[in-house]
């Protein structure tokens, strides 16, 4: 019934798919997410993907999609941006066809990369069972959010820097990789395990509008840092917060986070900050003390060819 295809935006039911995905995201991130996701997914499915993205679908004989994946391909990983399936048994069959096709195509590629499903999966299908059956490993991710209504003042900003994409980011990348050496989150993120990958990843995020903050010592070597981006209106997402192991428990992460909260509130006009962290990560205690509260739990999946 279903066939696996790489599409160019010609799905006949793209409007319904985009609406379902937008509703799934707005249920988590609030009404602000609906319009943003509706426009973004509609554009991708109607006009076609760009910026390293690809659209794959399990379609029927009429060109209607039962399951859709929007993937972002980089030098190091293939990441699901959106993974959605129609409700019911037909949607489950379509999802199984889609995932099987993706793993087979990736495995047979010239330079196969790991695949990661680390974002919200939408649609009324058992993604956990489907992805696990296909050989994906699962971990649990905790979603947390913090209001940005009250932000304490920093004692001093003299040693806080805001690198740009044009700067030498290797020292920051080195600091980040050292910081995440024992983190359970690194299993999902190749940029947490390799300095060259981290440097490329940071530069790409900065070029796309993210903001990087570093706290440096007297020799201008980064000892702590963090990165945020705006996801939906009113919402900023904390992508990374890191401190070198030998520099922890000195208040550095607190200072970086306070500055990132202020940037989110002023530059991004956000009233909430979000983050995801692996269940069992010791950093959860720090985020609780930093006014983050539990919002939900979601599975994350990774697969290596």
C-alpha positions as a printed Julia matrix, in Angstrom:
305×3 Matrix{Float64}:
  0.0    0.0    0.0
  2.79   2.42   0.88
  5.93   3.21  -1.09
  9.04   4.99   0.19
  9.94   8.16  -1.7
 12.22  11.15  -1.46
  9.87  13.99  -2.35
 10.22  17.46  -3.8
  7.24  19.03  -2.09
  4.55  17.52  -4.34
  2.55  15.71  -1.62
 -1.14  16.15  -2.31
 -2.08  16.37   1.39
  0.73  18.67   2.52
 -1.71  21.16   4.09
 -3.2   18.55   6.42
  0.27  17.3    7.36
  1.52  20.8    8.15
 -1.55  21.51  10.28
 -1.16  18.27  12.26
  2.53  18.94  12.9
  1.83  22.54  13.99
 -0.83  21.33  16.41
  1.61  18.81  17.89
  4.23  21.48  18.51
  1.77  24.03  19.88
  0.52  21.46  22.4
  4.03  21.49  23.9
  5.34  25.01  23.3
  2.09  26.98  23.39
  0.02  28.74  20.77
  2.99  30.78  19.52
  4.42  27.64  17.94
  1.38  26.89  15.78
  1.73  29.69  13.24
  5.52  29.36  13.01
  5.46  25.6   12.44
  2.48  25.77  10.1
  4.27  28.25   7.86
  7.62  26.45   8.01
  6.31  22.95   7.27
  3.88  24.2    4.61
  6.71  25.99   2.81
  8.98  22.94   2.9
  6.29  20.55   1.66
  4.94  22.92  -1.0
  8.08  24.63  -2.32
 10.65  21.99  -1.47
 13.42  21.61   1.1
 16.59  23.67   1.32
 19.63  24.28   3.54
 20.6   20.63   3.7
 17.08  19.41   4.39
 15.39  16.49   2.66
 11.76  15.35   2.72
 10.96  11.64   2.72
  7.51  10.11   2.78
  5.57   6.87   2.63
  2.92   7.59  -0.01
 -0.03   5.73  -1.46
 -0.94   5.34  -5.15
 -2.62   8.76  -5.11
  0.45  10.6   -3.86
 -0.96  11.1   -0.36
  1.53  10.74   2.46
  0.83   8.51   5.41
  4.11   9.38   7.1
  6.64  12.16   6.54
 10.18  12.85   7.74
 12.02  16.15   7.29
 15.72  15.47   7.71
 18.62  17.85   8.11
 21.81  16.4    6.64
 25.19  17.62   7.85
 28.74  16.34   7.48
 28.3   14.29  10.63
 24.7   13.24  11.22
 21.19  13.0    9.74
 18.68  14.52  12.16
 14.91  14.32  12.09
 13.47  17.83  12.29
  9.9   16.57  11.93
  8.69  12.98  12.02
  4.94  12.69  11.58
  2.42   9.97  10.69
 -1.33   9.82  10.16
 -3.43   8.26  12.95
 -4.52   4.65  13.11
 -3.19   1.4   11.72
 -2.64   2.85   8.24
 -0.4    5.53   9.73
  1.56   2.91  11.65
  2.15   0.91   8.47
  3.24   4.07   6.67
  5.6    4.97   9.51
  7.19   1.51   9.41
  7.65   1.81   5.63
  9.22   5.25   6.07
 11.69   4.26   8.77
 12.69   1.07   6.96
 13.32   3.06   3.78
 15.41   5.65   5.61
 17.64   3.11   7.32
 18.15   1.16   4.11
 18.98   4.29   2.11
 21.35   5.6    4.78
 23.09   2.27   5.13
 23.66   2.09   1.39
 24.93   5.65   1.06
 28.42   6.61  -0.05
 29.26   8.01   3.41
 26.55   6.77   5.79
 26.02   8.86   8.92
 24.2    8.14  12.17
 20.56   9.21  12.35
 19.07  10.99  15.36
 15.43  11.63  16.21
 15.91  14.18  18.97
 12.9   16.42  18.44
  9.18  16.11  19.0
  7.59  13.21  17.14
  4.0   13.9   16.14
  1.1   11.76  15.06
 -0.95   9.08  16.77
  1.43   6.16  16.17
  3.75   4.2   18.53
  7.02   5.8   17.43
  8.85   4.14  20.34
  8.03   0.65  19.09
  8.55   1.48  15.39
 11.98   3.06  15.85
 13.18   0.45  18.34
 12.12  -2.34  15.98
 14.14  -0.67  13.21
 17.31  -0.78  15.31
 17.25   2.67  16.92
 18.39   2.97  20.53
 16.26   5.06  22.85
 17.06   7.46  25.67
 14.76   9.71  27.65
 14.84  13.48  27.37
 13.45  15.84  30.0
 11.92  19.11  28.77
 12.26  22.04  31.16
 11.22  25.67  30.94
 11.89  28.8   32.95
 10.1   32.16  32.99
 12.17  35.18  32.07
 10.19  37.68  34.11
 12.82  38.05  36.86
 16.52  37.94  36.02
 19.15  38.81  38.68
 21.96  41.22  37.91
 25.42  40.0   37.01
 28.26  41.0   39.35
 30.49  41.87  36.38
 30.5   41.37  32.62
 34.15  42.16  32.06
 35.23  38.61  31.17
 32.13  37.55  29.25
 32.47  37.49  25.47
 30.12  36.98  22.54
 32.04  35.22  19.74
 30.78  35.42  16.16
 30.94  32.97  13.27
 34.0   34.84  11.95
 36.03  34.23  15.12
 38.29  31.31  15.96
 35.83  28.95  17.61
 38.2   26.06  18.22
 38.98  27.02  21.86
 35.24  27.19  22.59
 34.69  23.86  20.85
 37.51  22.32  22.9
 35.96  23.63  26.1
 32.56  22.25  25.11
 33.87  18.77  24.27
 35.81  18.59  27.56
 32.71  19.73  29.45
 30.48  17.04  27.97
 33.01  14.19  28.31
 30.96  12.48  31.05
 27.5   13.71  30.03
 24.8   11.2   29.05
 23.62  13.74  26.46
 26.68  13.18  24.28
 25.34   9.88  22.93
 22.87  11.86  20.82
 25.24  14.6   19.71
 28.44  14.02  17.72
 29.37  17.67  18.26
 29.81  16.89  21.97
 32.4   14.22  21.22
 34.73  15.76  18.63
 36.35  19.21  18.57
 36.29  19.62  14.77
 32.62  18.61  14.63
 31.8   20.97  17.51
 33.56  23.86  15.78
 31.62  23.33  12.55
 28.36  22.96  14.46
 28.86  26.15  16.49
 29.72  28.18  13.4
 26.65  26.91  11.53
 24.37  27.81  14.45
 25.87  31.29  14.73
 25.36  31.88  11.01
 21.71  30.91  11.52
 21.15  33.53  14.22
 22.05  31.77  17.47
 23.95  33.6   20.23
 27.09  32.21  21.88
 28.42  33.42  25.24
 31.78  32.47  26.72
 33.31  33.17  30.1
 37.11  33.31  29.91
 40.01  33.24  32.34
 42.82  35.8   32.56
 44.49  34.22  29.52
 41.27  34.53  27.51
 40.77  30.77  27.48
 37.08  29.77  27.64
 36.15  28.07  30.91
 32.37  28.15  30.51
 29.84  29.01  27.84
 26.37  28.63  26.46
 24.37  28.93  23.27
 20.74  29.95  22.69
 18.46  30.47  19.73
 14.91  31.64  19.25
 12.58  28.83  18.23
  9.08  30.3   18.31
  7.93  33.84  19.16
  8.23  34.3   22.89
 10.41  31.2   23.28
 14.19  30.86  23.46
 15.9   27.48  23.47
 19.03  26.77  25.49
 21.08  24.56  23.21
 24.22  24.2   25.32
 25.5   25.23  28.73
 28.94  23.95  29.59
 31.81  24.4   32.04
 35.19  22.71  32.01
 35.31  19.96  34.68
 38.22  21.58  36.54
 36.36  24.92  36.75
 33.02  23.74  38.12
 31.33  24.85  41.36
 32.74  28.37  41.02
 29.53  30.02  39.82
 30.61  30.29  36.18
 27.6   28.45  34.74
 25.28  30.67  36.81
 26.83  33.79  35.31
 26.62  32.48  31.75
 23.01  31.4   32.21
 21.99  34.76  33.69
 23.49  36.55  30.69
 21.79  34.14  28.27
 18.44  34.74  30.0
 18.9   38.48  29.65
 19.77  38.16  25.95
 16.71  35.95  25.43
 14.46  38.5   27.11
 15.92  41.61  25.43
 17.24  40.52  22.04
 14.74  37.74  21.29
 11.86  39.34  23.24
 11.22  35.93  24.8
  9.25  35.31  27.97
 10.28  31.64  28.36
 13.46  29.66  27.98
 13.41  25.94  27.2
 15.96  23.18  27.33
 16.18  19.41  26.97
 18.46  17.26  29.08
 18.82  13.51  29.37
 17.01  11.85  32.24
 19.47  11.12  35.03
 21.84  13.92  34.07
 23.35  15.48  37.23
 22.8   18.9   35.61
 19.08  18.57  36.38
 19.72  19.73  39.94
 21.46  22.86  38.66
 18.57  23.72  36.35
 16.03  23.25  39.13
 18.0   25.72  41.25
 18.07  28.09  38.25
 14.26  28.35  38.17
 13.64  25.77  35.44
 10.64  23.53  35.96
  9.74  20.14  34.53
  7.55  20.43  31.43
  7.45  16.92  30.01
  9.39  13.89  28.95
  9.99  12.64  25.45
 11.97   9.79  23.93
 15.0   10.44  21.75
 16.41   7.88  19.33
 19.72   7.31  17.55
 20.86   4.8   14.97
 24.24   3.99  13.46
 24.66   2.25  10.07
